[in-house]
C-alpha cells in the first residue's frame, strides 16, 4: 500500500520529497502573522496509509507526484445526483447494467404503437466516474464494460 502525505493544502502526495508539497509548506510557514514562528518544513504534514482516506477527507491528488493508477478523487460528499446503476435497456442489451439517470440522446426503444422508453447509457457513466462513485480507468482510452473500443 502506498502512503499518502497530507498537508494543510488541497492536495495529497505520494512522494515525501515532492517539490510542490515542499514549496507549499514553505509558503504556509512564511505566510502567517509571525512569519513562520519557528515552524520547520513538514510540520503540517500527516501520513495516511491509504490515498483513499485522503480523498474521502476532500483532498485531491497531486498531479505531479501521484501516478495515474493511484489517483483517487473525492466524492462530492456522497451525492450521486441520480447516477446509480440499475438494470435497463442500453444500446447493446435489453437487460444491461445502465445509469439510472443518463439517457442516449434521441434514442428510444419501442414497446408497441404508443409506448417509448429512453435508451440508457451503460454503467459506469462519465458522471459517475467524475463524481468518484467508481474508480477511474487505469489507462488512457480504456473504456467501461460493454462499451465498444
Backbone as CSV, one residue per row, in Angstrom:
resi,resn,N_x,N_y,N_z,CA_x,CA_y,CA_z,C_x,C_y,C_z
1,UNK,0.854,-1.181,0.000,0.000,0.000,0.000,0.894,1.236,0.000
2,UNK,0.505,2.227,-0.761,1.254,3.460,-0.871,0.803,4.447,0.200
3,UNK,1.768,5.110,0.818,1.462,6.110,1.832,1.097,7.424,1.156
4,UNK,0.076,8.060,1.657,-0.319,9.380,1.182,0.149,10.405,2.207
5,UNK,0.739,11.476,1.722,1.197,12.558,2.587,0.217,13.716,2.434
6,UNK,-0.432,14.070,3.531,-1.482,15.072,3.532,-0.963,16.312,4.254
7,UNK,-1.170,17.470,3.650,-0.742,18.724,4.265,-1.963,19.605,4.515
8,UNK,-1.711,20.840,4.856,-2.775,21.806,5.113,-3.481,22.212,3.822
9,UNK,-2.903,21.944,2.675,-3.451,22.372,1.390,-4.561,21.467,0.891
10,UNK,-4.863,21.591,-0.401,-5.966,20.860,-1.004,-5.543,19.522,-1.585
11,UNK,-4.256,19.204,-1.605,-3.754,18.020,-2.299,-3.191,16.990,-1.326
12,UNK,-3.110,15.742,-1.807,-2.328,14.721,-1.117,-1.240,14.255,-2.074
13,UNK,-0.155,13.757,-1.511,1.035,13.401,-2.276,1.466,11.979,-1.939
14,UNK,2.189,11.335,-2.851,2.749,10.010,-2.574,4.269,10.054,-2.463
15,UNK,4.877,11.167,-2.799,6.325,11.332,-2.697,6.613,12.330,-1.576
16,UNK,7.314,11.902,-0.501,7.574,12.829,0.598,8.499,13.975,0.193
17,UNK,9.187,13.844,-0.944,10.072,14.910,-1.420,9.468,15.666,-2.605
18,UNK,8.164,15.606,-2.783,7.513,16.302,-3.897,7.787,17.801,-3.769
19,UNK,8.369,18.424,-4.816,8.686,19.853,-4.706,7.447,20.735,-4.554
20,UNK,6.325,20.316,-5.113,5.110,21.125,-4.959,4.628,21.114,-3.513
21,UNK,4.744,19.972,-2.839,4.339,19.886,-1.442,5.289,20.714,-0.575
22,UNK,6.574,20.577,-0.815,7.560,21.298,-0.001,7.434,22.805,-0.212
23,UNK,7.258,23.242,-1.470,7.092,24.677,-1.726,5.813,25.209,-1.094
24,UNK,4.747,24.421,-1.118,3.514,24.837,-0.474,3.670,24.960,1.030
25,UNK,4.416,24.047,1.630,4.669,24.134,3.064,5.506,25.358,3.399
26,UNK,6.489,25.651,2.551,7.311,26.842,2.780,6.465,28.108,2.704
27,UNK,5.560,28.182,1.717,4.683,29.341,1.617,3.807,29.469,2.856
28,UNK,3.308,28.344,3.351,2.458,28.370,4.538,3.261,28.808,5.758
29,UNK,4.497,28.308,5.879,5.324,28.650,7.035,5.604,30.145,7.106
30,UNK,5.816,30.769,5.960,6.179,32.188,5.950,4.992,33.096,5.665
31,UNK,3.808,32.550,5.542,2.649,33.364,5.219,1.847,33.817,6.422
32,UNK,2.234,33.396,7.615,1.478,33.743,8.808,1.831,35.120,9.343
33,UNK,1.132,35.520,10.397,1.389,36.823,11.011,2.764,36.891,11.656
34,UNK,3.234,35.746,12.149,4.521,35.755,12.857,5.670,35.328,11.937
35,UNK,5.429,35.286,10.624,6.449,34.938,9.628,7.123,33.608,9.934
36,UNK,6.331,32.625,10.236,6.870,31.283,10.415,6.826,30.813,11.843
37,UNK,7.155,31.654,12.752,7.080,31.303,14.167,7.918,30.102,14.557
38,UNK,8.990,29.826,13.848,9.867,28.732,14.218,9.453,27.381,13.683
39,UNK,8.369,27.308,12.903,7.974,26.035,12.322,8.958,25.645,11.230
40,UNK,9.173,24.366,11.074,10.047,23.880,10.012,9.201,23.224,8.940
41,UNK,9.778,23.054,7.762,9.048,22.436,6.658,8.616,21.035,7.059
42,UNK,7.401,20.690,6.781,6.883,19.374,7.122,6.133,19.344,8.428
43,UNK,6.058,20.475,9.116,5.385,20.494,10.408,3.893,20.227,10.270
44,UNK,3.335,20.468,9.083,1.903,20.298,8.877,1.581,19.017,8.119
45,UNK,2.579,18.206,7.866,2.400,17.002,7.064,1.938,15.844,7.950
46,UNK,0.934,15.120,7.446,0.450,13.927,8.136,0.519,12.751,7.168
47,UNK,0.908,11.610,7.672,0.977,10.399,6.853,-0.331,9.645,6.967
48,UNK,-0.821,9.187,5.836,-2.031,8.386,5.795,-1.695,7.126,5.011
49,UNK,-1.942,5.940,5.552,-1.539,4.718,4.856,-2.325,4.421,3.585
50,UNK,-3.379,5.181,3.307,-4.229,4.879,2.166,-4.652,6.172,1.463
51,UNK,-4.316,6.328,0.157,-4.752,7.529,-0.555,-6.272,7.710,-0.586
52,UNK,-7.030,6.620,-0.496,-8.490,6.746,-0.500,-8.984,7.479,0.739
53,UNK,-8.297,7.294,1.863,-8.685,8.023,3.072,-8.507,9.520,2.874
54,UNK,-7.389,9.903,2.226,-7.148,11.323,1.962,-8.226,11.877,1.033
55,UNK,-8.604,11.104,0.023,-9.643,11.554,-0.911,-10.985,11.682,-0.199
56,UNK,-11.296,10.783,0.696,-12.559,10.856,1.419,-12.612,12.081,2.329
57,UNK,-11.440,12.595,2.707,-11.383,13.822,3.504,-11.399,15.069,2.620
58,UNK,-11.599,14.885,1.304,-11.726,16.011,0.400,-10.441,16.450,-0.271
59,UNK,-9.357,15.707,-0.112,-8.084,16.076,-0.728,-8.014,15.548,-2.160
60,UNK,-7.461,16.346,-3.048,-7.258,15.964,-4.444,-5.852,15.413,-4.624
61,UNK,-5.629,14.529,-5.608,-4.278,14.004,-5.826,-3.382,15.060,-6.472
62,UNK,-2.121,15.070,-6.069,-1.127,15.928,-6.709,-0.829,15.332,-8.079
63,UNK,-1.016,16.085,-9.133,-0.792,15.570,-10.478,0.686,15.470,-10.813
64,UNK,1.541,15.995,-9.932,2.986,15.926,-10.155,3.578,14.611,-9.639
65,UNK,3.162,14.178,-8.446,3.823,13.013,-7.850,2.939,11.780,-7.696
66,UNK,1.640,11.903,-7.839,0.756,10.743,-7.698,0.571,10.106,-9.070
67,UNK,1.009,8.845,-9.250,0.832,8.188,-10.545,-0.653,8.040,-10.890
68,UNK,-0.940,8.001,-12.178,-2.335,7.958,-12.639,-3.107,6.791,-12.043
69,UNK,-2.472,5.632,-11.887,-3.193,4.466,-11.373,-3.507,4.571,-9.882
70,UNK,-2.875,5.514,-9.165,-3.133,5.689,-7.738,-3.991,6.908,-7.431
71,UNK,-4.387,7.651,-8.444,-5.176,8.863,-8.211,-6.602,8.515,-7.823
72,UNK,-6.996,9.007,-6.681,-8.352,8.813,-6.177,-8.920,10.205,-5.950
73,UNK,-10.078,10.474,-6.531,-10.699,11.771,-6.391,-11.820,11.689,-5.374
74,UNK,-12.006,12.744,-4.591,-13.040,12.692,-3.558,-14.442,12.718,-4.141
75,UNK,-15.337,11.912,-3.580,-16.734,12.033,-3.996,-17.289,13.344,-3.457
76,UNK,-18.286,13.861,-4.098,-18.874,15.117,-3.658,-19.816,14.865,-2.488
77,UNK,-19.212,14.600,-1.326,-19.942,14.388,-0.084,-20.987,13.291,-0.204
78,UNK,-20.687,12.272,-1.003,-21.576,11.128,-1.131,-22.777,11.362,-2.020
79,UNK,-22.864,12.497,-2.684,-24.007,12.779,-3.536,-23.844,12.051,-4.866
80,UNK,-24.896,11.402,-5.298,-24.855,10.684,-6.572,-25.566,11.443,-7.676
81,UNK,-26.410,12.406,-7.328,-27.178,13.181,-8.297,-27.972,12.276,-9.238
82,UNK,-28.377,11.117,-8.748,-29.186,10.192,-9.539,-28.380,9.240,-10.410
83,UNK,-27.060,9.354,-10.402,-26.219,8.471,-11.209,-25.933,7.213,-10.393
84,UNK,-26.795,6.214,-10.561,-26.678,4.951,-9.842,-26.941,3.812,-10.816
85,UNK,-26.320,2.652,-10.583,-26.529,1.536,-11.507,-27.905,0.900,-11.324
86,UNK,-28.486,0.484,-12.433,-29.770,-0.219,-12.429,-29.835,-1.093,-13.678
87,UNK,-30.770,-1.992,-13.735,-30.973,-2.808,-14.938,-31.895,-2.056,-15.888
88,UNK,-31.552,-2.064,-17.161,-32.373,-1.361,-18.125,-31.931,-1.643,-19.551
89,UNK,-32.453,-0.865,-20.463,-32.187,-1.041,-21.890,-31.033,-0.125,-22.295
90,UNK,-29.983,-0.730,-22.864,-28.871,0.049,-23.401,-28.806,-0.174,-24.904
91,UNK,-27.844,0.457,-25.550,-27.666,0.256,-26.986,-27.242,-1.176,-27.307
92,UNK,-26.689,-1.885,-26.321,-26.096,-3.192,-26.566,-26.907,-4.360,-26.019
93,UNK,-27.842,-4.082,-25.115,-28.556,-5.175,-24.453,-29.879,-4.647,-23.889
94,UNK,-30.868,-5.528,-23.778,-32.151,-5.117,-23.210,-32.221,-5.323,-21.703
95,UNK,-31.216,-5.979,-21.142,-31.157,-6.158,-19.700,-29.715,-5.942,-19.246
96,UNK,-29.244,-4.733,-19.418,-27.859,-4.407,-19.099,-27.802,-3.550,-17.833
97,UNK,-26.621,-3.443,-17.255,-26.426,-2.538,-16.142,-26.208,-1.145,-16.736
98,UNK,-27.117,-0.232,-16.442,-27.105,1.104,-17.026,-27.202,2.148,-15.914
99,UNK,-26.936,3.393,-16.288,-27.091,4.504,-15.355,-28.575,4.847,-15.244
100,UNK,-29.014,5.025,-14.033,-30.423,5.331,-13.772,-30.818,6.693,-14.336
101,UNK,-29.851,7.611,-14.484,-30.184,8.966,-14.899,-29.840,9.285,-16.354
102,UNK,-28.716,8.789,-16.839,-28.230,9.185,-18.169,-28.962,8.450,-19.292
103,UNK,-29.351,9.199,-20.299,-30.044,8.639,-21.460,-29.233,8.922,-22.714
104,UNK,-29.329,8.004,-23.681,-28.750,8.248,-25.003,-29.641,9.277,-25.677
105,UNK,-29.079,10.363,-26.134,-29.878,11.452,-26.703,-30.541,11.025,-28.011
106,UNK,-31.845,11.183,-28.064,-32.596,10.928,-29.286,-32.789,9.468,-29.634
107,UNK,-32.473,8.555,-28.711,-32.631,7.123,-28.982,-33.728,6.582,-28.067
108,UNK,-34.718,5.915,-28.661,-35.857,5.384,-27.911,-36.068,3.931,-28.279
109,UNK,-36.573,3.161,-27.320,-36.923,1.765,-27.554,-38.448,1.681,-27.601
110,UNK,-38.987,1.061,-28.640,-40.433,0.990,-28.829,-40.974,-0.323,-28.259
111,UNK,-41.981,-0.202,-27.369,-42.653,-1.369,-26.801,-43.916,-1.715,-27.573
112,UNK,-44.346,-0.865,-28.405,-45.593,-1.056,-29.150,-45.873,0.200,-29.938
113,UNK,-47.131,0.428,-30.227,-47.501,1.582,-31.045,-47.315,2.911,-30.310
114,UNK,-47.654,2.941,-29.032,-47.666,4.218,-28.317,-46.591,4.340,-27.235
115,UNK,-45.928,3.253,-26.876,-45.041,3.275,-25.724,-43.571,3.305,-26.151
116,UNK,-42.877,4.365,-25.730,-41.451,4.510,-25.996,-40.698,4.622,-24.676
117,UNK,-39.560,3.969,-24.596,-38.708,4.005,-23.414,-37.349,4.566,-23.819
118,UNK,-36.797,5.504,-23.042,-35.475,6.013,-23.395,-34.408,4.932,-23.220
119,UNK,-33.435,4.953,-24.095,-32.308,4.030,-24.007,-31.267,4.659,-23.086
120,UNK,-30.787,3.912,-22.127,-29.871,4.411,-21.092,-28.411,4.188,-21.483
121,UNK,-27.534,4.945,-20.814,-26.089,4.847,-21.007,-25.554,3.703,-20.139
122,UNK,-24.638,2.869,-20.666,-24.066,1.784,-19.858,-23.361,2.317,-18.613
123,UNK,-23.444,1.523,-17.549,-22.776,1.867,-16.292,-21.332,1.418,-16.363
124,UNK,-20.353,2.180,-15.894,-20.452,3.484,-15.272,-20.495,4.582,-16.316
125,UNK,-21.354,5.545,-16.098,-21.428,6.700,-16.998,-20.281,7.651,-16.653
126,UNK,-20.055,8.607,-17.515,-18.971,9.564,-17.291,-19.183,10.350,-16.005
127,UNK,-20.418,10.703,-15.708,-20.693,11.473,-14.493,-20.354,10.678,-13.243
128,UNK,-20.610,9.377,-13.235,-20.284,8.552,-12.075,-18.774,8.497,-11.857
129,UNK,-18.016,8.484,-12.946,-16.559,8.469,-12.834,-16.067,9.812,-12.298
130,UNK,-16.602,10.906,-12.826,-16.182,12.234,-12.390,-16.559,12.487,-10.932
131,UNK,-17.726,12.022,-10.506,-18.154,12.194,-9.119,-17.389,11.308,-8.149
132,UNK,-16.608,10.366,-8.665,-15.839,9.476,-7.800,-16.643,8.308,-7.268
133,UNK,-17.773,7.987,-7.913,-18.602,6.871,-7.449,-18.006,5.534,-7.844
134,UNK,-17.195,5.509,-8.882,-16.478,4.318,-9.332,-15.042,4.731,-9.619
135,UNK,-14.089,3.793,-9.551,-12.702,4.156,-9.847,-12.532,4.573,-11.304
136,UNK,-11.599,5.468,-11.515,-11.286,5.885,-12.887,-10.544,4.771,-13.604
137,UNK,-10.718,4.687,-14.933,-9.956,3.695,-15.699,-8.458,3.919,-15.526
138,UNK,-7.699,2.820,-15.495,-6.266,2.893,-15.231,-5.491,3.503,-16.393
139,UNK,-5.896,3.219,-17.623,-5.139,3.680,-18.783,-5.986,4.639,-19.607
140,UNK,-5.305,5.548,-20.278,-5.995,6.472,-21.167,-6.590,5.678,-22.315
141,UNK,-7.838,5.930,-22.619,-8.501,5.233,-23.708,-9.214,3.970,-23.284
142,UNK,-9.031,3.523,-22.048,-9.728,2.327,-21.567,-11.206,2.666,-21.403
143,UNK,-12.058,1.783,-21.786,-13.491,2.040,-21.751,-14.142,1.183,-20.662
144,UNK,-15.293,1.600,-20.272,-16.043,0.856,-19.278,-16.608,-0.429,-19.863
145,UNK,-17.180,-1.279,-19.015,-17.728,-2.534,-19.506,-18.881,-2.302,-20.462
146,UNK,-18.901,-3.073,-21.530,-19.994,-3.008,-22.508,-19.845,-1.925,-23.536
147,UNK,-18.771,-1.162,-23.481,-18.583,-0.077,-24.447,-17.611,-0.521,-25.531
148,UNK,-17.936,-0.241,-26.779,-17.038,-0.645,-27.855,-15.748,0.182,-27.840
149,UNK,-14.695,-0.428,-28.334,-13.392,0.271,-28.361,-13.297,1.225,-29.515
